[in-house]
Amino acid sequence: MKKLFLIIGAPGSGKTTDAELIAKDHSDTIVHYSTGDLLRAETAKGSQRGKLIESFTSKGNLVPLEIVVDTIVSAISHAPKDIILIDGYPRSIEQMEAFDKVLKEQDSIELVSVIEVEVSEEVARQRVLGRARGADDNDEVFNNRMKVFLEPLSAIQKFYAEKLQKINGERSIEEIVSEMKNFIQSKI
């Protein structure tokens, strides 16, 4: 059975970097997928699906539910390891409910925990605008991405209350990764 950890957090919370470092340190047992990277890879292919995804992400909006769920389920199904970290999911109540339905319909994946990397909006803004990786790293898109993250957050936290683990994301990366790694190892 595959053991799944979902990692959520504001844009710039460090969730992707944290998960990448943990997977790299434990490459024999853990694999990491970033929802954003999975969707960007599809966009980079230049396929019809990729163009559709880009029409949403370029404005900081959510990609349609069925595309995201299909992309994630496919990644989990084909994962080469049994412990899977997925960051950036769920980002809406609809995504959460659709994914929960998919998990209940199968018995090969266990959602072990949802880890929330907490940072203030100010810290998130400084990190995102400071890194400026692409055209979507600007004030307008950041504000929209933050709104999209915050609107469903309390419902997501409530839904996953029994599986939710919060981690302070405003410390050194070493401290954050260490705490997250220890928590994951305590659950497997």
OpenMM code with the backbone's topology and positions (N, CA, C; nanometers):
from openmm import Vec3, app, unit

residues = "MET LYS LYS LEU PHE LEU ILE ILE GLY ALA PRO GLY SER GLY LYS THR THR ASP ALA GLU LEU ILE ALA LYS ASP HIS SER ASP THR ILE VAL HIS TYR SER THR GLY ASP LEU LEU ARG ALA GLU THR ALA LYS GLY SER GLN ARG GLY LYS LEU ILE GLU SER PHE THR SER LYS GLY ASN LEU VAL PRO LEU GLU ILE VAL VAL ASP THR ILE VAL SER ALA ILE SER HIS ALA PRO LYS ASP ILE ILE LEU ILE ASP GLY TYR PRO ARG SER ILE GLU GLN MET GLU ALA PHE ASP LYS VAL LEU LYS GLU GLN ASP SER ILE GLU LEU VAL SER VAL ILE GLU VAL GLU VAL SER GLU GLU VAL ALA ARG GLN ARG VAL LEU GLY ARG ALA ARG GLY ALA ASP ASP ASN ASP GLU VAL PHE ASN ASN ARG MET LYS VAL PHE LEU GLU PRO LEU SER ALA ILE GLN LYS PHE TYR ALA GLU LYS LEU GLN LYS ILE ASN GLY GLU ARG SER ILE GLU GLU ILE VAL SER GLU MET LYS ASN PHE ILE GLN SER LYS ILE".split()
positions = [
    Vec3(0.0836, -0.1187, 0.0000),
    Vec3(0.0000, 0.0000, 0.0000),
    Vec3(0.0879, 0.1248, 0.0000),
    Vec3(0.0505, 0.2204, -0.0841),
    Vec3(0.1240, 0.3468, -0.0910),
    Vec3(0.0776, 0.4370, 0.0227),
    Vec3(0.1735, 0.4999, 0.0887),
    Vec3(0.1434, 0.5913, 0.1991),
    Vec3(0.1642, 0.7337, 0.1492),
    Vec3(0.0573, 0.8135, 0.1567),
    Vec3(0.0558, 0.9466, 0.0976),
    Vec3(0.0546, 1.0558, 0.2040),
    Vec3(0.1406, 1.1549, 0.1827),
    Vec3(0.1436, 1.2754, 0.2658),
    Vec3(0.1182, 1.3936, 0.1734),
    Vec3(0.0140, 1.4706, 0.2026),
    Vec3(-0.0141, 1.5932, 0.1277),
    Vec3(0.0490, 1.7088, 0.2039),
    Vec3(0.1159, 1.7979, 0.1328),
    Vec3(0.1820, 1.9120, 0.1966),
    Vec3(0.1221, 2.0391, 0.1386),
    Vec3(0.0583, 2.1171, 0.2266),
    Vec3(-0.0064, 2.2399, 0.1835),
    Vec3(0.0618, 2.3597, 0.2475),
    Vec3(0.0408, 2.4767, 0.1872),
    Vec3(0.0971, 2.5998, 0.2404),
    Vec3(0.0796, 2.7109, 0.1392),
    Vec3(0.0930, 2.8314, 0.1859),
    Vec3(0.0794, 2.9491, 0.1002),
    Vec3(0.1850, 2.9473, -0.0088),
    Vec3(0.1627, 3.0245, -0.1168),
    Vec3(0.2700, 3.0415, -0.2150),
    Vec3(0.3928, 3.0946, -0.1402),
    Vec3(0.5089, 3.0398, -0.1650),
    Vec3(0.6299, 3.0871, -0.0983),
    Vec3(0.6513, 3.0304, 0.0410),
    Vec3(0.5686, 2.9342, 0.0830),
    Vec3(0.5840, 2.8773, 0.2178),
    Vec3(0.7043, 2.7846, 0.2266),
    Vec3(0.7547, 2.7390, 0.1126),
    Vec3(0.8693, 2.6488, 0.1113),
    Vec3(0.8298, 2.5025, 0.1017),
    Vec3(0.7003, 2.4755, 0.0851),
    Vec3(0.6514, 2.3371, 0.0859),
    Vec3(0.7193, 2.2491, -0.0196),
    Vec3(0.7419, 2.3031, -0.1381),
    Vec3(0.8045, 2.2240, -0.2450),
    Vec3(0.9506, 2.1940, -0.2103),
    Vec3(1.0238, 2.2947, -0.1682),
    Vec3(1.1647, 2.2768, -0.1322),
    Vec3(1.1788, 2.1771, -0.0178),
    Vec3(1.0923, 2.1905, 0.0843),
    Vec3(1.0966, 2.0993, 0.1990),
    Vec3(1.0774, 1.9546, 0.1530),
    Vec3(0.9739, 1.9323, 0.0727),
    Vec3(0.9433, 1.7973, 0.0252),
    Vec3(1.0546, 1.7429, -0.0640),
    Vec3(1.1111, 1.8293, -0.1502),
    Vec3(1.2217, 1.7871, -0.2377),
    Vec3(1.3405, 1.7394, -0.1554),
    Vec3(1.3751, 1.8150, -0.0513),
    Vec3(1.4907, 1.7794, 0.0315),
    Vec3(1.4683, 1.6474, 0.1055),
    Vec3(1.3483, 1.6276, 0.1569),
    Vec3(1.3178, 1.5025, 0.2272),
    Vec3(1.3247, 1.3846, 0.1308),
    Vec3(1.2660, 1.3995, 0.0126),
    Vec3(1.2685, 1.2914, -0.0861),
    Vec3(1.4119, 1.2629, -0.1311),
    Vec3(1.4926, 1.3675, -0.1457),
    Vec3(1.6317, 1.3493, -0.1872),
    Vec3(1.7108, 1.2732, -0.0802),
    Vec3(1.6872, 1.3089, 0.0475),
    Vec3(1.7560, 1.2420, 0.1585),
    Vec3(1.7121, 1.0969, 0.1753),
    Vec3(1.5929, 1.0647, 0.1262),
    Vec3(1.5374, 0.9295, 0.1418),
    Vec3(1.4936, 0.8742, 0.0063),
    Vec3(1.5779, 0.8914, -0.0936),
    Vec3(1.5414, 0.8548, -0.2309),
    Vec3(1.5139, 0.7054, -0.2481),
    Vec3(1.5595, 0.6249, -0.1526),
    Vec3(1.5339, 0.4812, -0.1613),
    Vec3(1.3903, 0.4452, -0.1210),
    Vec3(1.3234, 0.5345, -0.0457),
    Vec3(1.1891, 0.5011, 0.0038),
    Vec3(1.0820, 0.6057, -0.0267),
    Vec3(1.1227, 0.7306, -0.0542),
    Vec3(1.0255, 0.8400, -0.0691),
    Vec3(1.0370, 0.9048, -0.2065),
    Vec3(0.9217, 0.9341, -0.2663),
    Vec3(0.9178, 1.0090, -0.3913),
    Vec3(0.8323, 1.1341, -0.3669),
    Vec3(0.8678, 1.2429, -0.4334),
    Vec3(0.7973, 1.3701, -0.4177),
    Vec3(0.7445, 1.4179, -0.5513),
    Vec3(0.6204, 1.4664, -0.5484),
    Vec3(0.5613, 1.5313, -0.6645),
    Vec3(0.5039, 1.6650, -0.6212),
    Vec3(0.5336, 1.7662, -0.6984),
    Vec3(0.4722, 1.8965, -0.6775),
    Vec3(0.3575, 1.9074, -0.7762),
    Vec3(0.2406, 1.9402, -0.7256),
    Vec3(0.1264, 1.9577, -0.8148),
    Vec3(0.1608, 2.0586, -0.9226),
    Vec3(0.2231, 2.1679, -0.8817),
    Vec3(0.2621, 2.2713, -0.9778),
    Vec3(0.3562, 2.2183, -1.0839),
    Vec3(0.4561, 2.1380, -1.0422),
    Vec3(0.5516, 2.0811, -1.1381),
    Vec3(0.4830, 1.9838, -1.2339),
    Vec3(0.3914, 1.9033, -1.1811),
    Vec3(0.3180, 1.8094, -1.2670),
    Vec3(0.2395, 1.8861, -1.3735),
    Vec3(0.1752, 1.9945, -1.3313),
    Vec3(0.0966, 2.0749, -1.4260),
    Vec3(0.1874, 2.1520, -1.5221),
    Vec3(0.3010, 2.2055, -1.4708),
    Vec3(0.3956, 2.2775, -1.5576),
    Vec3(0.4572, 2.1836, -1.6614),
    Vec3(0.4825, 2.0592, -1.6226),
    Vec3(0.5389, 1.9620, -1.7173),
    Vec3(0.4406, 1.9381, -1.8318),
    Vec3(0.3134, 1.9317, -1.7973),
    Vec3(0.2106, 1.9137, -1.9005),
    Vec3(0.2055, 2.0365, -1.9915),
    Vec3(0.2157, 2.1554, -1.9321),
    Vec3(0.2157, 2.2800, -2.0100),
    Vec3(0.3351, 2.2838, -2.1039),
    Vec3(0.4517, 2.2420, -2.0546),
    Vec3(0.5746, 2.2454, -2.1338),
    Vec3(0.5666, 2.1545, -2.2560),
    Vec3(0.4842, 2.0506, -2.2485),
    Vec3(0.4685, 1.9602, -2.3629),
    Vec3(0.4007, 2.0304, -2.4806),
    Vec3(0.3295, 2.1412, -2.4493),
    Vec3(0.2607, 2.2145, -2.5554),
    Vec3(0.1364, 2.1439, -2.6067),
    Vec3(0.0897, 2.0456, -2.5313),
    Vec3(-0.0303, 1.9712, -2.5710),
    Vec3(-0.1547, 2.0581, -2.5517),
    Vec3(-0.2673, 2.0092, -2.6021),
    Vec3(-0.3933, 2.0814, -2.5812),
    Vec3(-0.4205, 2.0957, -2.4327),
    Vec3(-0.4003, 1.9863, -2.3588),
    Vec3(-0.4201, 1.9907, -2.2131),
    Vec3(-0.3256, 2.0934, -2.1506),
    Vec3(-0.2000, 2.0954, -2.1974),
    Vec3(-0.1016, 2.1905, -2.1460),
    Vec3(-0.1425, 2.3348, -2.1711),
    Vec3(-0.1955, 2.3624, -2.2884),
    Vec3(-0.2415, 2.4982, -2.3212),
    Vec3(-0.3603, 2.5376, -2.2346),
    Vec3(-0.4478, 2.4417, -2.2100),
    Vec3(-0.5629, 2.4673, -2.1232),
    Vec3(-0.5159, 2.4982, -1.9809),
    Vec3(-0.4213, 2.4187, -1.9309),
    Vec3(-0.3658, 2.4415, -1.7974),
    Vec3(-0.3047, 2.5809, -1.7895),
    Vec3(-0.2264, 2.6174, -1.8918),
    Vec3(-0.1594, 2.7477, -1.8913),
    Vec3(-0.2594, 2.8635, -1.8907),
    Vec3(-0.3735, 2.8451, -1.9551),
    Vec3(-0.4733, 2.9526, -1.9580),
    Vec3(-0.5250, 2.9850, -1.8181),
    Vec3(-0.5141, 2.8890, -1.7265),
    Vec3(-0.5560, 2.9124, -1.5880),
    Vec3(-0.4382, 2.9595, -1.5029),
    Vec3(-0.3247, 2.8871, -1.5101),
    Vec3(-0.2119, 2.9175, -1.4221),
    Vec3(-0.1490, 3.0533, -1.4509),
    Vec3(-0.1520, 3.0980, -1.5744),
    Vec3(-0.0905, 3.2265, -1.6085),
    Vec3(-0.1610, 3.3430, -1.5395),
    Vec3(-0.2836, 3.3216, -1.4954),
    Vec3(-0.3593, 3.4252, -1.4233),
    Vec3(-0.3628, 3.3982, -1.2733),
    Vec3(-0.2986, 3.2880, -1.2290),
    Vec3(-0.2978, 3.2535, -1.0873),
    Vec3(-0.4247, 3.1805, -1.0444),
    Vec3(-0.5038, 3.1352, -1.1413),
    Vec3(-0.6282, 3.0654, -1.1105),
    Vec3(-0.6060, 2.9144, -1.1024),
    Vec3(-0.7017, 2.8444, -1.0412),
    Vec3(-0.6923, 2.7000, -1.0284),
    Vec3(-0.7240, 2.6301, -1.1605),
    Vec3(-0.6510, 2.5240, -1.1846),
    Vec3(-0.6752, 2.4391, -1.3013),
    Vec3(-0.8015, 2.3575, -1.2727),
    Vec3(-0.8829, 2.3300, -1.3748),
    Vec3(-1.0063, 2.2535, -1.3526),
    Vec3(-0.9827, 2.1216, -1.2786),
    Vec3(-1.0781, 2.0919, -1.1948),
    Vec3(-1.0738, 1.9795, -1.1023),
    Vec3(-1.0342, 1.8470, -1.1664),
    Vec3(-1.1034, 1.8086, -1.2713),
    Vec3(-1.0796, 1.6760, -1.3291),
    Vec3(-0.9376, 1.6619, -1.3833),
    Vec3(-0.8795, 1.7702, -1.4356),
    Vec3(-0.7430, 1.7651, -1.4879),
    Vec3(-0.6442, 1.7444, -1.3734),
    Vec3(-0.6628, 1.8174, -1.2640),
    Vec3(-0.5716, 1.8066, -1.1501),
    Vec3(-0.5815, 1.6686, -1.0851),
    Vec3(-0.7026, 1.6225, -1.0591),
    Vec3(-0.7212, 1.4915, -0.9940),
    Vec3(-0.6617, 1.3803, -1.0806),
    Vec3(-0.6892, 1.3821, -1.2102),
    Vec3(-0.6345, 1.2806, -1.3008),
    Vec3(-0.4815, 1.2827, -1.3001),
    Vec3(-0.4251, 1.4029, -1.3006),
    Vec3(-0.2795, 1.4178, -1.3015),
    Vec3(-0.2180, 1.3590, -1.1746),
    Vec3(-0.2785, 1.3887, -1.0591),
    Vec3(-0.2248, 1.3414, -0.9305),
    Vec3(-0.2422, 1.1910, -0.9144),
    Vec3(-0.3593, 1.1412, -0.9454),
    Vec3(-0.3848, 0.9976, -0.9315),
    Vec3(-0.2910, 0.9186, -1.0230),
    Vec3(-0.2684, 0.9684, -1.1423),
    Vec3(-0.1762, 0.9037, -1.2345),
    Vec3(-0.0344, 0.9024, -1.1764),
    Vec3(0.0090, 1.0140, -1.1183),
    Vec3(0.1432, 1.0211, -1.0589),
    Vec3(0.1569, 0.9219, -0.9432),
    Vec3(0.0554, 0.9134, -0.8571),
    Vec3(0.0601, 0.8207, -0.7435),
    Vec3(0.0637, 0.6764, -0.7941),
    Vec3(-0.0230, 0.6466, -0.8895),
    Vec3(-0.0325, 0.5100, -0.9425),
    Vec3(0.0990, 0.4626, -1.0024),
    Vec3(0.1717, 0.5543, -1.0651),
    Vec3(0.2974, 0.5185, -1.1308),
    Vec3(0.4207, 0.5473, -1.0444),
    Vec3(0.3992, 0.5866, -0.9201),
    Vec3(0.5122, 0.6203, -0.8323),
    Vec3(0.6013, 0.4985, -0.8105),
    Vec3(0.7332, 0.5186, -0.8205),
    Vec3(0.8262, 0.4068, -0.8036),
    Vec3(0.8526, 0.3696, -0.6572),
    Vec3(0.8026, 0.4479, -0.5642),
    Vec3(0.8228, 0.4223, -0.4207),
    Vec3(0.6866, 0.4132, -0.3515),
    Vec3(0.6871, 0.3629, -0.2272),
    Vec3(0.5622, 0.3455, -0.1534),
    Vec3(0.5261, 0.4633, -0.0636),
    Vec3(0.6207, 0.5532, -0.0400),
    Vec3(0.5918, 0.6728, 0.0401),
    Vec3(0.5963, 0.7918, -0.0553),
    Vec3(0.4849, 0.8631, -0.0612),
    Vec3(0.4701, 0.9692, -0.1602),
    Vec3(0.4371, 1.1003, -0.0911),
    Vec3(0.5124, 1.2033, -0.1265),
    Vec3(0.4850, 1.3392, -0.0794),
    Vec3(0.4312, 1.4172, -0.1986),
    Vec3(0.3148, 1.4781, -0.1817),
    Vec3(0.2601, 1.5640, -0.2869),
    Vec3(0.2363, 1.7004, -0.2262),
    Vec3(0.3001, 1.8014, -0.2834),
    Vec3(0.2780, 1.9347, -0.2283),
    Vec3(0.1879, 2.0167, -0.3198),
    Vec3(0.1200, 2.1117, -0.2577),
    Vec3(0.0334, 2.2021, -0.3322),
    Vec3(-0.1041, 2.1451, -0.3614),
    Vec3(-0.1460, 2.0460, -0.2828),
    Vec3(-0.2769, 1.9846, -0.3062),
    Vec3(-0.3342, 1.9360, -0.1746),
    Vec3(-0.4608, 1.9573, -0.1486),
    Vec3(-0.5612, 2.0232, -0.2320),
    Vec3(-0.5579, 2.1744, -0.2146),
    Vec3(-0.6087, 2.2445, -0.3164),
    Vec3(-0.6121, 2.3902, -0.3115),
    Vec3(-0.7544, 2.4446, -0.3163),
    Vec3(-0.8508, 2.3549, -0.3143),
    Vec3(-0.9902, 2.3987, -0.3089),
    Vec3(-1.0723, 2.2912, -0.2389),
    Vec3(-1.1890, 2.3285, -0.1932),
    Vec3(-1.2788, 2.2327, -0.1294),
    Vec3(-1.3173, 2.1252, -0.2305),
    Vec3(-1.3411, 2.1659, -0.3547),
    Vec3(-1.3791, 2.0714, -0.4593),
    Vec3(-1.2672, 1.9711, -0.4864),
    Vec3(-1.1428, 2.0181, -0.4904),
    Vec3(-1.0295, 1.9278, -0.5104),
    Vec3(-1.0210, 1.8277, -0.3949),
    Vec3(-1.0378, 1.8783, -0.2736),
    Vec3(-1.0312, 1.7946, -0.1541),
    Vec3(-1.1382, 1.6861, -0.1590),
    Vec3(-1.2618, 1.7261, -0.1890),
    Vec3(-1.3727, 1.6309, -0.1914),
    Vec3(-1.3573, 1.5289, -0.3034),
    Vec3(-1.3148, 1.5742, -0.4214),
    Vec3(-1.2967, 1.4827, -0.5348),
    Vec3(-1.1851, 1.3826, -0.5056),
    Vec3(-1.0776, 1.4295, -0.4459),
    Vec3(-0.9652, 1.3409, -0.4142),
    Vec3(-1.0045, 1.2415, -0.3057),
    Vec3(-1.0779, 1.2887, -0.2054),
    Vec3(-1.1251, 1.2012, -0.0977),
    Vec3(-1.2126, 1.0898, -0.1554),
    Vec3(-1.2967, 1.1252, -0.2507),
    Vec3(-1.3839, 1.0260, -0.3152),
    Vec3(-1.3001, 0.9201, -0.3876),
    Vec3(-1.1974, 0.9657, -0.4607),
    Vec3(-1.1090, 0.8729, -0.5326),
    Vec3(-1.0378, 0.7805, -0.4330),
    Vec3(-0.9884, 0.8364, -0.3217),
    Vec3(-0.9178, 0.7549, -0.2222),
    Vec3(-1.0101, 0.6506, -0.1605),
    Vec3(-1.1361, 0.6864, -0.1366),
    Vec3(-1.2317, 0.5927, -0.0764),
    Vec3(-1.2688, 0.4798, -0.1721),
    Vec3(-1.2538, 0.5022, -0.3017),
    Vec3(-1.2910, 0.4029, -0.4028),
    Vec3(-1.1806, 0.3008, -0.4295),
    Vec3(-1.0671, 0.3143, -0.3640),
    Vec3(-0.9567, 0.2209, -0.3866),
    Vec3(-0.8944, 0.1832, -0.2524),
    Vec3(-0.8120, 0.0816, -0.2539),
    Vec3(-0.7483, 0.0400, -0.1287),
    Vec3(-0.5968, 0.0271, -0.1416),
    Vec3(-0.5406, 0.0924, -0.2429),
    Vec3(-0.3953, 0.0831, -0.2623),
    Vec3(-0.3212, 0.2088, -0.2159),
    Vec3(-0.3959, 0.3116, -0.1753),
    Vec3(-0.3343, 0.4365, -0.1288),
    Vec3(-0.3958, 0.4746, 0.0058),
    Vec3(-0.3100, 0.5012, 0.1035),
    Vec3(-0.3561, 0.5484, 0.2340),
    Vec3(-0.3086, 0.6918, 0.2537),
    Vec3(-0.4027, 0.7828, 0.2759),
    Vec3(-0.3646, 0.9196, 0.3109),
    Vec3(-0.3262, 0.9186, 0.4578),
    Vec3(-0.1967, 0.9322, 0.4840),
    Vec3(-0.1454, 0.9245, 0.6204),
    Vec3(-0.1641, 1.0574, 0.6921),
    Vec3(-0.1278, 1.1681, 0.6249),
    Vec3(-0.1343, 1.2980, 0.6898),
    Vec3(-0.1360, 1.4115, 0.5881),
    Vec3(-0.1873, 1.5245, 0.6342),
    Vec3(-0.1790, 1.6503, 0.5607),
    Vec3(-0.0916, 1.7408, 0.6460),
    Vec3(0.0181, 1.7871, 0.5881),
    Vec3(0.1124, 1.8733, 0.6597),
    Vec3(0.0969, 2.0145, 0.6060),
    Vec3(0.0682, 2.1083, 0.6959),
    Vec3(0.0566, 2.2487, 0.6552),
    Vec3(0.1809, 2.3249, 0.6992),
    Vec3(0.2506, 2.3837, 0.6028),
    Vec3(0.3666, 2.4675, 0.6311),
    Vec3(0.3133, 2.6101, 0.6454),
    Vec3(0.3151, 2.6605, 0.7682),
    Vec3(0.2551, 2.7909, 0.7966),
    Vec3(0.3568, 2.9046, 0.7853),
    Vec3(0.3201, 3.0069, 0.7087),
    Vec3(0.3960, 3.1320, 0.7016),
    Vec3(0.2959, 3.2472, 0.6943),
    Vec3(0.3397, 3.3649, 0.7373),
    Vec3(0.2538, 3.4832, 0.7274),
    Vec3(0.2449, 3.5276, 0.5819),
    Vec3(0.1431, 3.6054, 0.5508),
    Vec3(0.1288, 3.6568, 0.4147),
    Vec3(0.2480, 3.7448, 0.3788),
    Vec3(0.2984, 3.8196, 0.4756),
    Vec3(0.4132, 3.9079, 0.4507),
    Vec3(0.5372, 3.8274, 0.4100),
    Vec3(0.5652, 3.7197, 0.4826),
    Vec3(0.6805, 3.6352, 0.4505),
    Vec3(0.6603, 3.5688, 0.3138),
    Vec3(0.5391, 3.5199, 0.2885),
    Vec3(0.5096, 3.4573, 0.1591),
    Vec3(0.5332, 3.5559, 0.0449),
    Vec3(0.4847, 3.6788, 0.0601),
    Vec3(0.5014, 3.7813, -0.0435),
    Vec3(0.6497, 3.8093, -0.0691),
    Vec3(0.7268, 3.8281, 0.0377),
    Vec3(0.8697, 3.8561, 0.0228),
    Vec3(0.9412, 3.7429, -0.0510),
    Vec3(0.9065, 3.6204, -0.0173),
    Vec3(0.9718, 3.5054, -0.0807),
    Vec3(0.9343, 3.4947, -0.2284),
    Vec3(0.8055, 3.5045, -0.2598),
    Vec3(0.7606, 3.4881, -0.3981),
    Vec3(0.8127, 3.6007, -0.4861),
    Vec3(0.7979, 3.7241, -0.4423),
    Vec3(0.8411, 3.8362, -0.5258),
    Vec3(0.9933, 3.8471, -0.5288),
    Vec3(1.0596, 3.7948, -0.4254),
    Vec3(1.2054, 3.7945, -0.4212),
    Vec3(1.2667, 3.6926, -0.5157),
    Vec3(1.1948, 3.5823, -0.5383),
    Vec3(1.2506, 3.4773, -0.6248),
    Vec3(1.2230, 3.5056, -0.7719),
    Vec3(1.1079, 3.5679, -0.8006),
    Vec3(1.0686, 3.6087, -0.9376),
    Vec3(1.1146, 3.5106, -1.0441),
    Vec3(1.0621, 3.3886, -1.0364),
    Vec3(1.1007, 3.2836, -1.1316),
    Vec3(1.0419, 3.3040, -1.2697),
    Vec3(0.9244, 3.3625, -1.2755),
    Vec3(0.8597, 3.3723, -1.4063),
    Vec3(0.7608, 3.4862, -1.4117),
    Vec3(0.6873, 3.4916, -1.5210),
    Vec3(0.5915, 3.5990, -1.5458),
    Vec3(0.4803, 3.6015, -1.4419),
    Vec3(0.4581, 3.4865, -1.3735),
    Vec3(0.3494, 3.4834, -1.2755),
    Vec3(0.3943, 3.5260, -1.1361),
    Vec3(0.5212, 3.5666, -1.1206),
    Vec3(0.5689, 3.6145, -0.9908),
    Vec3(0.5657, 3.7670, -0.9865),
    Vec3(0.4443, 3.8226, -0.9736),
    Vec3(0.4273, 3.9664, -0.9590),
    Vec3(0.3175, 3.9919, -0.8564),
    Vec3(0.3023, 4.1180, -0.8137),
    Vec3(0.2066, 4.1519, -0.7076),
    Vec3(0.0646, 4.1066, -0.7370),
    Vec3(0.0177, 4.1355, -0.8562),
    Vec3(-0.1211, 4.1042, -0.8907),
    Vec3(-0.1472, 3.9533, -0.8841),
    Vec3(-0.0588, 3.8759, -0.9445),
    Vec3(-0.0768, 3.7309, -0.9447),
    Vec3(-0.0560, 3.6748, -0.8039),
    Vec3(0.0428, 3.7298, -0.7305),
    Vec3(0.0631, 3.6833, -0.5923),
    Vec3(-0.0636, 3.7057, -0.5099),
    Vec3(-0.1208, 3.8258, -0.5198),
    Vec3(-0.2415, 3.8563, -0.4419),
    Vec3(-0.3535, 3.7583, -0.4752),
    Vec3(-0.3684, 3.7261, -0.6024),
    Vec3(-0.4719, 3.6308, -0.6427),
    Vec3(-0.4400, 3.4913, -0.5909),
    Vec3(-0.3149, 3.4497, -0.6030),
    Vec3(-0.2756, 3.3166, -0.5540),
    Vec3(-0.2973, 3.3051, -0.4035),
    Vec3(-0.2680, 3.4135, -0.3306),
    Vec3(-0.2863, 3.4126, -0.1854),
    Vec3(-0.4353, 3.4012, -0.1518),
    Vec3(-0.5173, 3.4751, -0.2249),
    Vec3(-0.6631, 3.4704, -0.2035),
    Vec3(-0.7155, 3.3293, -0.2327),
    Vec3(-0.6679, 3.2712, -0.3427),
    Vec3(-0.7089, 3.1361, -0.3816),
    Vec3(-0.6663, 3.0353, -0.2741),
    Vec3(-0.5497, 3.0564, -0.2117),
    Vec3(-0.5026, 2.9673, -0.1054),
    Vec3(-0.5853, 2.9850, 0.0215),
    Vec3(-0.6104, 3.1096, 0.0607),
    Vec3(-0.6751, 3.1365, 0.1899),
    Vec3(-0.8245, 3.1057, 0.1937),
    Vec3(-0.8953, 3.1285, 0.0828),
    Vec3(-1.0411, 3.1117, 0.0844),
    Vec3(-1.0864, 2.9744, 0.1346),
    Vec3(-1.0317, 2.8635, 0.0845),
    Vec3(-1.0793, 2.7330, 0.1312),
    Vec3(-1.0026, 2.6772, 0.2518),
    Vec3(-0.9000, 2.7500, 0.3003),
    Vec3(-0.8077, 2.6934, 0.3985),
    Vec3(-0.8770, 2.6424, 0.5246),
    Vec3(-0.9671, 2.7198, 0.5828),
    Vec3(-1.0291, 2.6749, 0.7084),
    Vec3(-1.1132, 2.5494, 0.6855),
    Vec3(-1.1803, 2.5384, 0.5710),
    Vec3(-1.2589, 2.4185, 0.5404),
    Vec3(-1.1667, 2.2973, 0.5211),
    Vec3(-1.0527, 2.3183, 0.4562),
    Vec3(-0.9560, 2.2099, 0.4357),
    Vec3(-0.8991, 2.1653, 0.5710),
    Vec3(-0.8642, 2.2622, 0.6554),
    Vec3(-0.8114, 2.2289, 0.7880),
    Vec3(-0.9147, 2.1507, 0.8694),
    Vec3(-1.0384, 2.1918, 0.8615),
    Vec3(-1.1454, 2.1248, 0.9370),
    Vec3(-1.1675, 1.9820, 0.8842),
    Vec3(-1.1714, 1.9662, 0.7516),
    Vec3(-1.1941, 1.8365, 0.6889),
    Vec3(-1.0851, 1.7364, 0.7288),
    Vec3(-0.9603, 1.7824, 0.7295),
    Vec3(-0.8469, 1.6954, 0.7598),
    Vec3(-0.8015, 1.7061, 0.9060),
    Vec3(-0.8849, 1.7593, 0.9939),
    Vec3(-0.8452, 1.7874, 1.1326),
    Vec3(-0.7707, 1.6717, 1.1989),
    Vec3(-0.8192, 1.5496, 1.1814),
    Vec3(-0.7570, 1.4339, 1.2471),
    Vec3(-0.6232, 1.3954, 1.1844),
    Vec3(-0.5990, 1.4400, 1.0633),
    Vec3(-0.4746, 1.4042, 0.9936),
    Vec3(-0.3814, 1.5244, 0.9766),
    Vec3(-0.4239, 1.6412, 1.0254),
    Vec3(-0.3490, 1.7650, 0.9998),
    Vec3(-0.2339, 1.7844, 1.0979),
    Vec3(-0.1177, 1.8151, 1.0438),
    Vec3(0.0005, 1.8489, 1.1231),
    Vec3(0.0520, 1.9838, 1.0731),
    Vec3(0.0564, 2.0841, 1.1619),
    Vec3(0.1063, 2.2162, 1.1230),
    Vec3(0.2526, 2.2288, 1.1607),
    Vec3(0.3293, 2.2914, 1.0693),
    Vec3(0.4719, 2.3134, 1.0909),
    Vec3(0.5021, 2.4600, 1.0637),
    Vec3(0.5763, 2.5217, 1.1539),
    Vec3(0.6139, 2.6626, 1.1389),
    Vec3(0.7151, 2.6754, 1.0252),
    Vec3(0.6746, 2.7435, 0.9164),
    Vec3(0.7602, 2.7586, 0.7996),
    Vec3(0.8445, 2.8835, 0.7993),
    Vec3(0.8509, 2.9530, 0.9136),
    Vec3(0.9293, 3.0766, 0.9200),
    Vec3(1.0595, 3.0576, 0.9969),
    Vec3(1.1127, 2.9375, 0.9942),
    Vec3(1.2406, 2.9069, 1.0574),
    Vec3(1.3406, 2.8718, 0.9480),
    Vec3(1.4576, 2.8272, 0.9900),
    Vec3(1.5574, 2.7867, 0.8898),
    Vec3(1.5069, 2.6626, 0.8173),
    Vec3(1.5515, 2.6472, 0.6946),
    Vec3(1.5079, 2.5329, 0.6153),
    Vec3(1.5492, 2.4022, 0.6833),
    Vec3(1.6643, 2.4021, 0.7484),
    Vec3(1.7108, 2.2820, 0.8185),
    Vec3(1.6143, 2.2427, 0.9302),
    Vec3(1.5681, 2.3421, 1.0077),
    Vec3(1.4745, 2.3141, 1.1183),
    Vec3(1.3410, 2.2615, 1.0658),
    Vec3(1.2919, 2.3247, 0.9600),
    Vec3(1.1623, 2.2857, 0.9023),
    Vec3(1.1704, 2.1437, 0.8467),
    Vec3(1.2735, 2.1171, 0.7667),
    Vec3(1.2898, 1.9855, 0.7044),
    Vec3(1.3092, 1.8782, 0.8113),
    Vec3(1.3857, 1.9081, 0.9128),
    Vec3(1.4087, 1.8121, 1.0206),
    Vec3(1.2775, 1.7763, 1.0907),
    Vec3(1.1978, 1.8779, 1.1242),
    Vec3(1.0701, 1.8515, 1.1911),
    Vec3(0.9771, 1.7712, 1.1002),
    Vec3(0.9702, 1.8090, 0.9739),
    Vec3(0.8818, 1.7404, 0.8797),
    Vec3(0.9275, 1.5956, 0.8594),
    Vec3(1.0579, 1.5757, 0.8441),
    Vec3(1.1131, 1.4418, 0.8239),
    Vec3(1.0841, 1.3526, 0.9448),
    Vec3(1.1041, 1.4066, 1.0639),
    Vec3(1.0782, 1.3293, 1.1856),
    Vec3(0.9304, 1.2933, 1.1969),
    Vec3(0.8443, 1.3873, 1.1605),
    Vec3(0.7010, 1.3603, 1.1663),
    Vec3(0.6633, 1.2489, 1.0670),
    Vec3(0.7124, 1.2576, 0.9437),
    Vec3(0.6811, 1.1564, 0.8418),
    Vec3(0.7311, 1.0201, 0.8883),
    Vec3(0.8536, 1.0148, 0.9393),
    Vec3(0.9086, 0.8866, 0.9840),
    Vec3(0.8298, 0.8293, 1.1009),
    Vec3(0.7722, 0.9158, 1.1842),
    Vec3(0.6931, 0.8669, 1.2989),
    Vec3(0.5612, 0.8042, 1.2534),
    Vec3(0.5207, 0.8343, 1.1292),
    Vec3(0.3917, 0.7853, 1.0784),
    Vec3(0.4038, 0.6649, 0.9863),
    Vec3(0.5275, 0.6233, 0.9542),
    Vec3(0.5419, 0.5103, 0.8597),
    Vec3(0.6043, 0.3881, 0.9238),
] * unit.nanometer
topology = app.Topology()
chain = topology.addChain("A")
for resn in residues:
    res = topology.addResidue(resn, chain)
    for name in ("N", "CA", "C"):
        topology.addAtom(name, app.Element.getBySymbol(name[0]), res)
